[in-house]
Amino acid sequence: MSEPARLTRDLTEPTPIPEAGIARAVELMRSGRLFRYGEMGADQLDVSLLEREFAAFLGRRFCVAVNSGGGALFLALKVLGVQPGDPVLVNGFTLAPVPGAILHAAARPVIVEIGPDYVIDPEDLRRKAASSGARVLLLSHMRGHLADMDAVMAAAAECGLQVVEDCAHSLCARWKGRTIGTFGAAAAFSAQTYKHLNAGEGGFLVLDDEDMAAKAILHSGSYMLHGQHLSSPGPAALEAVAEDIPNFSLRMSALAAAMLRPQLAELPARAARWNAIHDRIAAGLRRSQHLKVPERGGPQDFSATSVQFSVLGLPPERVETFLSLAKARGVPVKWFGAGSQVGFTSAPRHWRYAGDQGALSRTHDVLAGLCDIRTPLSLTDDECDLIAAIVRESIETVARDGATPTSGAKPRQPA
């Protein structure tokens, strides 16, 4: 009997940096001028040019490039006036840097329930806004899953909420034709490896308000060299608050910007190919009665760099076995229902630093079966089909055989 087919690709393989970015990065390294500001004048414009180009790409007035997506979220909360101890609403399906940014601002996360489609529940948003007195919603478009933005923004307006969008996984996405990242007062993007743009680490804050943009530039660490910013509200707005705003040293380096600028032109083609990969794998997963993949059509143009699905009707120990079977055939699957944090994956029950959040029963129920597969941009159609087949066959084996946990597997702890 032949061995079952195995995926031999590394699903953590990123897309190479464009040659133009490599050439500019090498030029900068040979010069040693890696800091974004030039003390003798504006002779190092890589970051400033990227900020202007990124703002134009999104259709927002201002962009401030920083050292991480989490740093951009923190900066957004600061320029919106979030104070120590303030409650900040955040949906329950997100990654640890998001509640981390709230704690970084010395604020208090208030977690809002999600539904079976993985996105924020507008009715629980209303309840939590009323019970907490929060005035800011940090809306995470986690893994590119878009909530009904009409319903969310209506609830935010009704509750008097300012919205910060976490767009780490949603670059190029749209809701009814409107670009994600333009709904809130501010939006944060990431350039960490495995995102749509890759500098290893990096982030962008985009916004339209002149006063907030001035504060963001100063907070980011411009010293008194903010005149070198090309995406800026101008010297008058900056000088008006220059002595009131502390320097948090969040700057993006010239080296990161040099790698990123050529990638902007490739974004539409990248996003289209990533969505094609998502749709092909998702179609294969939907052939199993034991898996559910949320529909992502309707008024949204989503932008996916990975595939999510839910395991149906299996206890934690059988999910562990399913994960082991898929991994043995070359497909590592992340699981948000694991008893402890693994790699990049965590869930609200792991965030003890966020304080007591109450039951969050619907969020825990959804995350208990939620799985995630990274999808490098270079996957072929045949590899997409093989990934889906391995996942299908692994889950169907466990469901059919009633397999027991593999040795050393840890069952999920109760929420």
C-alpha positions in Angstrom: 0.0 0.0 0.0 1.5 3.4 -1.0 2.2 6.1 1.4 -0.3 9.0 1.4 0.8 12.1 -0.5 2.8 14.6 1.6 3.3 18.4 1.1 7.0 19.1 0.7 6.7 22.9 0.6 7.6 25.2 3.6 4.4 27.1 4.3 6.5 29.8 6.2 8.4 30.7 3.0 8.0 34.4 2.3 8.1 36.1 -1.1 11.6 37.4 -2.0 12.2 41.2 -1.7 12.2 42.9 -5.2 15.6 43.4 -6.7 15.1 47.2 -6.6 14.6 47.0 -2.9 17.6 44.8 -2.4 19.8 47.2 -4.5 18.7 50.2 -2.5 19.2 48.4 0.8 22.7 47.4 -0.2 23.4 51.0 -1.2 22.2 52.2 2.2 24.3 49.6 4.0 27.4 50.7 2.1 26.7 54.3 3.1 25.9 53.5 6.7 23.0 56.0 6.6 20.2 53.8 8.0 18.5 56.4 10.2 15.5 58.0 8.6 16.6 61.6 9.3 19.6 63.3 7.8 21.2 65.7 10.3 22.8 67.8 7.6 19.5 68.0 5.7 16.9 65.9 4.1 19.4 63.6 2.3 17.7 60.4 3.4 14.2 60.4 2.0 13.4 56.6 1.8 10.9 56.7 4.7 9.4 60.0 3.8 8.8 59.0 0.2 7.3 55.7 1.4 4.9 57.5 3.8 3.7 59.8 1.0 3.3 56.8 -1.4 1.5 54.7 1.2 -0.9 57.5 2.1 -1.7 58.0 -1.6 -2.2 54.2 -2.2 -4.9 54.2 0.6 -6.4 57.6 -0.2 -5.7 59.1 3.2 -4.0 62.4 3.9 -1.2 61.4 6.2 1.0 58.4 7.0 3.6 57.9 9.7 5.9 55.0 9.3 7.0 53.2 12.5 8.9 50.2 13.6 5.9 47.8 14.0 2.2 47.3 13.4 1.7 47.2 17.2 3.6 50.4 17.5 1.2 52.0 15.0 -1.8 50.9 17.1 -0.3 52.3 20.2 0.4 55.5 18.4 -3.2 55.7 17.2 -4.5 55.3 20.7 -2.2 58.1 22.0 -3.1 60.6 19.3 -6.8 59.9 19.9 -6.3 61.0 23.4 -6.6 57.6 25.2 -5.6 58.1 28.9 -4.3 55.7 31.5 -7.1 53.5 32.7 -9.5 54.3 29.9 -11.5 51.3 28.6 -10.8 50.4 24.9 -13.1 48.0 23.1 -11.6 45.3 21.0 -13.0 42.2 19.2 -12.2 38.8 20.7 -10.6 37.3 17.5 -7.2 39.0 17.2 -3.6 38.5 18.0 -1.7 39.4 21.2 -0.1 42.7 19.9 -3.6 44.2 19.7 -4.6 44.0 23.4 -0.8 44.6 24.0 -1.1 48.0 22.3 -4.0 48.9 24.6 -1.9 48.0 27.6 1.1 49.8 26.1 -1.1 53.0 26.2 -1.8 52.2 29.9 -5.5 51.6 28.9 -7.8 48.7 29.7 -9.0 46.2 27.1 -12.7 45.4 27.0 -13.3 42.4 24.8 -16.3 42.3 22.5 -17.8 39.0 21.5 -17.5 37.6 18.0 -19.9 35.5 15.9 -19.5 32.2 14.0 -18.2 34.2 11.0 -15.2 35.3 13.2 -16.1 39.0 13.2 -17.3 41.5 15.9 -20.9 41.3 17.1 -22.4 44.8 16.7 -25.0 44.2 19.4 -22.4 43.1 22.0 -20.4 46.1 20.9 -23.4 48.3 21.9 -23.7 46.5 25.2 -20.0 46.7 26.1 -19.8 50.3 25.1 -22.7 51.1 27.4 -21.4 49.0 30.3 -17.8 50.1 30.1 -18.2 53.8 29.2 -15.5 53.3 26.4 -15.1 56.0 23.8 -12.7 54.1 21.5 -13.1 50.9 19.5 -10.0 49.1 18.3 -11.5 47.1 15.5 -9.2 44.2 14.4 -9.8 43.0 10.8 -8.2 39.8 12.0 -6.8 37.6 9.2 -8.6 39.9 6.7 -12.2 38.9 7.9 -14.4 42.0 7.5 -17.3 42.7 9.7 -20.4 44.4 8.3 -18.8 47.9 8.3 -22.2 49.6 7.8 -23.5 48.0 11.0 -20.2 48.5 13.0 -19.9 52.2 12.0 -23.6 52.8 12.8 -23.1 51.2 16.3 -19.9 53.3 16.8 -21.8 56.5 15.8 -24.7 55.6 18.1 -22.4 54.9 21.0 -20.1 57.9 20.4 -17.1 55.7 19.6 -13.9 56.7 17.8 -12.7 53.8 15.7 -9.1 52.7 15.2 -8.8 50.0 12.5 -6.2 47.2 12.9 -5.5 46.4 9.2 -2.5 44.2 9.7 -4.1 41.5 7.5 -6.4 43.5 5.3 -4.3 45.6 3.0 -6.2 46.0 -0.4 -9.5 44.9 1.1 -12.7 46.9 0.5 -16.2 47.2 1.9 -18.8 48.2 -0.8 -15.9 49.7 -2.7 -14.5 51.7 0.2 -10.9 50.9 1.2 -10.5 49.2 4.6 -8.3 51.5 6.6 -10.4 54.6 5.7 -13.4 54.0 7.9 -11.9 54.9 11.3 -10.3 58.1 12.7 -7.0 56.2 12.3 -5.8 52.9 10.9 -2.7 50.8 11.5 -0.9 48.5 9.0 1.9 46.0 9.4 5.0 45.2 7.3 6.0 42.2 9.4 7.0 39.1 7.4 4.0 37.1 6.1 1.9 40.3 5.7 1.1 41.8 2.3 4.3 44.0 2.6 7.5 42.5 4.1 10.3 44.4 5.8 10.7 41.8 8.5 9.1 44.4 10.9 7.5 47.7 10.4 4.2 49.5 10.6 2.1 52.4 9.2 -0.3 54.8 10.9 -2.7 56.5 8.5 -5.1 59.3 9.3 -6.6 62.5 8.0 -6.7 64.9 11.0 -3.9 67.5 11.0 -3.6 67.8 14.8 -3.4 64.0 15.2 -0.9 63.7 12.4 1.3 66.3 13.9 1.2 64.5 17.3 1.9 61.2 15.6 5.0 62.5 13.8 6.3 64.0 17.1 5.5 60.9 19.2 7.2 58.7 16.6 10.5 60.3 17.3 11.2 63.0 14.8 13.3 65.1 17.2 13.1 68.5 15.6 13.7 67.2 12.1 10.0 66.8 11.3 10.4 69.2 8.4 11.9 66.2 6.5 8.4 64.6 6.5 6.7 64.7 3.1 3.4 63.4 4.4 2.8 66.1 7.0 0.3 68.7 8.1 3.0 71.4 7.8 5.3 73.2 10.1 2.7 75.3 11.9 0.7 72.3 13.1 3.9 70.6 14.3 5.4 73.6 16.0 2.1 74.3 17.8 2.5 71.0 19.8 6.2 70.4 19.6 6.9 71.0 23.2 3.9 69.1 24.5 4.5 65.7 22.8 7.1 63.2 24.1 9.4 61.3 21.8 8.6 57.5 21.9 11.3 56.4 19.4 9.0 54.4 17.2 10.7 55.3 13.9 10.9 53.1 10.8 14.5 52.8 9.5 15.6 53.8 6.0 16.6 50.2 5.4 13.0 48.9 6.0 11.6 51.6 3.8 14.0 50.8 1.0 12.8 47.2 0.9 9.2 48.3 1.1 8.9 51.0 -1.6 9.2 48.6 -4.6 6.6 46.3 -3.1 3.8 48.9 -3.2 3.6 48.5 -7.0 3.2 44.8 -6.7 0.4 44.9 -4.1 -2.7 44.6 -6.4 -1.2 41.5 -8.2 -0.1 40.0 -4.9 -3.5 40.5 -3.3 -5.3 38.9 -6.3 -3.0 35.8 -6.2 -3.4 35.4 -2.5 -7.2 35.5 -2.8 -7.0 32.9 -5.6 -5.0 30.7 -3.3 -7.4 31.2 -0.5 -10.4 30.4 -2.6 -8.9 27.3 -4.1 -8.0 25.8 -0.7 -11.3 26.9 0.8 -13.2 25.2 -1.9 -11.4 22.0 -1.2 -12.0 22.3 2.6 -15.7 22.8 2.0 -16.0 19.3 0.6 -15.7 17.9 4.2 -18.8 17.8 6.4 -16.5 18.2 9.4 -15.2 21.6 8.4 -16.8 25.0 8.0 -15.2 27.9 6.0 -16.9 31.3 6.4 -18.3 32.7 3.2 -16.4 35.9 2.2 -18.4 37.4 -0.7 -21.3 39.9 -0.8 -20.3 43.5 -0.4 -16.7 42.9 0.6 -13.6 42.5 -1.4 -11.5 40.6 1.1 -7.7 40.3 1.1 -6.3 37.0 2.5 -2.8 35.8 3.2 -4.0 32.7 5.0 -7.0 30.4 5.3 -9.2 29.9 8.3 -11.8 27.2 9.0 -13.7 25.7 11.9 -13.6 22.1 13.0 -17.1 20.9 13.8 -18.3 18.6 16.5 -14.9 17.2 17.7 -13.7 17.3 21.3 -10.3 18.9 22.0 -8.4 15.6 22.2 -9.5 14.7 18.7 -8.7 18.1 17.3 -5.1 17.5 18.7 -5.0 14.2 16.8 -6.2 15.9 13.6 -3.4 18.5 13.9 -0.8 15.8 14.4 -2.0 13.9 11.3 -2.0 17.0 9.1 1.5 18.0 10.4 2.9 14.5 9.7 1.9 15.0 6.0 3.6 18.4 5.8 0.7 20.8 6.6 1.1 22.6 10.0 -2.3 23.9 11.2 -2.6 26.6 13.8 -5.4 26.1 16.4 -6.9 28.9 18.4 -8.5 26.4 20.8 -5.2 25.1 22.2 -4.8 25.0 26.0 -1.7 27.2 25.8 -0.3 29.9 23.5 1.6 28.4 20.6 3.8 30.4 18.2 1.8 33.4 17.0 -1.6 32.0 18.1 -3.4 33.0 21.3 -6.9 33.7 22.5 -8.5 36.0 25.1 -8.4 33.3 27.8 -4.6 33.5 27.5 -4.5 37.2 28.1 -4.5 37.3 31.9 -2.9 40.8 31.7 -6.2 42.0 30.2 -8.1 41.4 33.4 -11.4 39.7 34.0 -13.5 39.8 30.9 -16.5 37.8 32.1 -17.8 34.7 30.3 -17.2 35.6 26.6 -18.9 32.2 25.9 -19.6 32.8 22.2 -16.1 33.9 21.5 -14.6 30.9 23.4 -16.9 28.5 21.5 -15.9 29.9 18.1 -12.2 29.9 18.9 -12.4 26.4 20.3 -12.6 25.0 16.8 -10.9 27.8 14.8 -7.9 26.7 12.7 -5.5 28.7 10.5 -3.1 27.7 7.6 -0.5 30.0 6.4 -0.4 30.3 2.6 2.8 31.6 0.9 2.2 33.5 -2.3 4.2 31.0 -4.3 1.9 28.1 -3.8 0.9 26.4 -7.0 -2.7 25.3 -7.8 -1.7 21.6 -7.3 -0.2 22.4 -3.9 -3.4 24.2 -2.9 -5.4 21.1 -3.9 -3.0 18.9 -1.9 -3.2 21.1 1.2 -7.0 20.9 1.1 -6.9 17.1 0.5 -4.5 16.5 3.4 -6.7 18.5 5.8 -9.8 16.8 4.6 -8.4 13.3 4.9 -6.9 14.0 8.3 -10.1 15.3 9.8 -12.1 12.5 8.2 -9.8 9.9 9.6 -10.2 11.3 13.1 -13.9 11.6 12.8 -14.3 8.1 11.3 -12.0 6.3 13.7 -12.7 8.1 16.9 -9.0 8.4 17.4 -7.5 9.0 20.8 -5.0 11.8 21.5 -1.5 11.3 20.4 1.2 10.8 23.1 2.0 14.1 24.8 -1.0 16.0 23.5 -2.5 18.4 26.0 -6.3 18.9 26.0 -7.6 22.4 25.9 -8.2 23.9 29.3 -11.7 25.1 30.0 -12.4 28.8 29.3 
